[in-house]
Amino acid sequence: MRQHKTGTREEWLVARLELLAAEKELMRRSDEVARQRQELPWVRIDKEYRFETDNGSASLADLFQGRSQLLVYHFMFGYGFRLTDERRGCTACSLIADHFDGVDAHLNGRDISFVCESIAPLPELQDYKGQMGWRFPWVSSLGSDFRYDFGAAFTEEQQRTGADYNYRHVDKVEPQKEGMSVFALQDGAVYHTYSTYARGTEALMGVYQFLDLAPWGRNEEGLEFAQAWWRRHDEYGKQ
């Protein structure tokens, strides 16, 4: 059993107040980073992208659903990454996606639309969505350059020669990766405002915020790799 130091309530309070000062400084720094993120210049998108949705074919502007802001999560599905079973949705993306339904209505209330996109046939996405009990919008970008243009999928040539991922060159890149891209709609024009990848998507994972409050934290030391404990939500307890 793991051991941890113990102390008196007075000792705990001294240490807690020191930690509180560090927590407040971290929060102020996080607020400043958010401000810098919102001040990034916008890039107008003139290229036409088409998506298959539950309601038929749609443009990128259509995905805003009448709102002025759009968050798009790049969900890894099926093509080009290893799975241990017949379920084609990425385990990591599935864990992240478990957080989406709870915030979707609140985002809508703040003039923000949210969708997932994957380079897979829409019926496969709908089937997996039903398996997982999700309700958030999920669209197919199959046949579109969208995911490739926004740095979350890579052509066969890029896989051979390398490509930029997460704002640095990677000599060996996988067919697709996770990420989030953000857009604004103003005066009929769509603008790209932000994208994040790799551990940048950790901000979407509320479960880590809970784990960071727990006595043993993320407790990932000694695992084959840090994310080895991840499962789809209906797979915990299964052998």
C-alpha positions in Angstrom: 0.0 0.0 0.0 1.3 3.5 -0.8 2.2 5.6 2.2 1.9 9.4 2.7 3.1 11.7 5.3 0.7 12.7 8.0 0.5 15.8 10.3 -1.6 17.9 12.6 -4.5 20.1 11.4 -2.3 23.2 12.1 0.5 21.8 9.8 -2.1 20.9 7.1 -3.5 24.5 7.2 0.0 26.1 6.8 0.7 23.9 3.8 -2.8 24.4 2.4 -2.4 28.2 2.5 0.9 27.9 0.6 -0.8 25.8 -2.0 -3.7 28.2 -2.2 -1.3 31.0 -3.2 0.2 28.8 -5.9 -3.3 27.8 -7.1 -4.4 31.5 -7.4 -1.2 32.4 -9.3 -1.9 29.5 -11.7 -5.5 30.7 -12.2 -4.3 34.2 -13.0 -1.8 32.9 -15.4 -4.5 30.7 -17.1 -6.7 33.8 -17.4 -3.8 35.6 -19.1 -3.2 32.8 -21.6 -6.9 32.7 -22.4 -6.8 36.4 -23.2 -3.8 35.9 -25.5 -5.7 33.0 -27.2 -8.7 35.3 -27.9 -6.4 38.0 -29.3 -4.9 35.7 -32.0 -5.6 37.1 -35.5 -8.4 35.4 -37.5 -7.7 33.8 -40.8 -10.5 34.0 -43.4 -11.5 30.6 -45.0 -12.4 30.9 -48.6 -12.1 27.2 -49.4 -15.4 25.3 -49.6 -15.8 22.2 -47.3 -18.7 19.8 -47.3 -19.8 17.5 -44.6 -22.4 14.8 -44.3 -24.7 15.4 -41.3 -27.8 13.8 -39.9 -29.8 16.4 -41.9 -27.9 16.0 -45.2 -25.0 17.8 -46.8 -23.7 20.9 -45.1 -21.0 23.6 -45.5 -18.7 24.7 -42.8 -20.9 27.8 -42.3 -24.0 25.6 -42.0 -22.4 23.8 -39.0 -22.6 27.1 -37.0 -26.4 26.5 -36.8 -27.1 30.2 -36.7 -24.6 31.0 -34.0 -21.4 33.0 -34.4 -18.8 30.6 -33.0 -18.0 27.0 -33.7 -15.9 24.4 -31.9 -14.9 21.3 -34.0 -13.4 18.2 -32.3 -11.3 16.1 -34.6 -12.3 12.6 -33.6 -10.1 9.7 -34.7 -12.3 7.0 -36.1 -11.3 3.8 -37.9 -8.9 4.8 -40.5 -5.1 4.4 -39.9 -4.8 3.8 -36.2 -4.5 0.5 -34.3 -7.5 -0.9 -32.5 -7.6 -4.0 -30.3 -11.2 -4.9 -31.2 -13.9 -4.3 -33.8 -15.0 -1.0 -32.3 -13.7 1.7 -34.6 -13.8 4.8 -32.4 -10.5 5.8 -30.8 -10.5 5.0 -27.0 -8.9 8.3 -26.1 -11.3 10.3 -28.3 -14.1 8.3 -26.8 -13.0 9.3 -23.3 -12.8 12.9 -24.3 -16.2 12.7 -26.0 -17.9 11.5 -22.8 -17.6 15.2 -21.6 -19.4 16.8 -24.6 -23.1 16.1 -24.0 -23.0 17.9 -20.6 -21.6 21.1 -21.9 -23.3 21.3 -25.3 -26.5 23.1 -24.2 -24.4 25.6 -22.2 -22.2 26.3 -25.2 -25.3 26.9 -27.3 -26.5 29.3 -24.6 -23.3 31.3 -25.1 -23.7 31.6 -28.9 -21.3 28.6 -29.6 -22.1 25.5 -31.7 -20.1 22.3 -31.2 -19.6 19.3 -33.5 -17.3 16.3 -33.8 -16.0 15.4 -37.2 -14.3 12.2 -38.5 -13.1 10.9 -41.9 -15.5 8.0 -41.9 -18.9 7.2 -43.4 -21.7 8.9 -41.5 -23.6 5.6 -40.8 -20.6 4.2 -39.0 -20.4 7.3 -36.9 -24.1 7.1 -36.1 -23.8 3.5 -35.1 -20.9 4.1 -32.7 -22.6 7.2 -31.3 -25.6 5.0 -30.5 -23.4 2.4 -28.9 -21.9 5.0 -26.6 -25.2 6.8 -25.8 -24.0 10.2 -27.0 -26.2 13.0 -28.3 -23.8 15.7 -29.5 -23.6 16.4 -33.3 -21.2 14.3 -35.2 -20.5 14.9 -38.9 -18.5 13.0 -41.6 -15.7 14.9 -43.4 -15.0 11.9 -45.6 -14.0 13.1 -49.1 -13.1 16.6 -47.8 -9.7 18.2 -47.2 -11.0 19.7 -44.0 -9.3 17.5 -41.5 -6.1 17.5 -43.5 -6.0 21.3 -43.9 -6.5 21.7 -40.1 -3.6 19.5 -39.1 -5.4 16.4 -37.8 -5.0 14.0 -40.7 -2.1 13.3 -43.1 -1.8 12.0 -46.6 0.2 8.9 -47.5 3.0 11.1 -48.8 3.1 13.0 -45.5 3.2 9.8 -43.6 6.3 8.8 -45.6 8.1 12.2 -45.6 6.9 13.8 -42.4 4.6 16.7 -41.7 3.8 19.5 -39.3 1.8 18.4 -36.3 1.1 20.5 -33.2 3.2 23.3 -34.8 6.4 21.4 -35.2 7.8 19.1 -37.9 7.4 15.3 -37.2 9.5 13.0 -39.2 7.0 10.1 -38.8 3.4 11.0 -38.6 0.3 8.8 -38.2 -2.6 8.9 -40.6 -4.7 10.9 -38.2 -4.5 12.6 -34.8 -6.8 14.2 -32.3 -7.3 17.9 -32.1 -9.8 20.8 -31.7 -10.3 23.7 -34.2 -12.3 26.8 -33.6 -14.0 29.1 -36.0 -16.0 32.4 -36.1 -18.7 33.5 -38.4 -18.9 37.3 -39.1 -20.7 39.1 -41.9 -21.2 35.8 -43.8 -17.5 34.9 -43.7 -15.9 32.0 -41.8 -12.6 32.6 -40.0 -10.2 30.1 -38.3 -9.4 31.4 -34.9 -7.5 28.6 -33.0 -6.5 25.0 -33.1 -4.9 22.8 -30.4 -3.6 19.2 -30.5 -1.9 16.5 -28.4 -2.0 17.5 -24.7 -3.8 20.6 -25.7 -7.0 18.5 -25.8 -6.5 17.6 -22.2 -8.3 20.8 -21.2 -11.5 19.0 -22.6 -11.1 16.1 -20.2 -12.9 17.0 -17.0 -12.0 13.6 -15.5 -8.4 14.8 -15.1 -9.6 17.8 -13.1 -11.3 15.4 -10.7 -8.2 13.1 -10.6 -6.0 16.0 -9.8 -8.1 16.6 -6.7 -7.8 13.0 -5.5 -5.2 11.9 -3.0 -3.2 9.8 -5.5 -3.7 12.2 -8.4 -3.6 10.7 -11.8 -1.7 7.7 -10.4 -0.1 6.9 -13.8 3.4 6.1 -12.6 4.4 2.5 -13.3 2.0 2.1 -16.2 3.3 1.0 -19.6 2.4 4.6 -20.7 0.5 7.3 -19.0 -2.8 6.7 -20.8 -2.7 2.9 -20.4 -5.7 3.0 -18.0 -8.0 4.6 -20.4 -11.1 2.6 -21.4 -14.4 3.4 -23.1 -16.9 4.1 -20.4 -18.7 0.7 -20.9 -15.5 -1.3 -20.7 -14.3 -0.7 -17.2 -14.3 -4.0 -15.2 -14.2 -6.1 -18.4 -11.2 -8.4 -18.9 
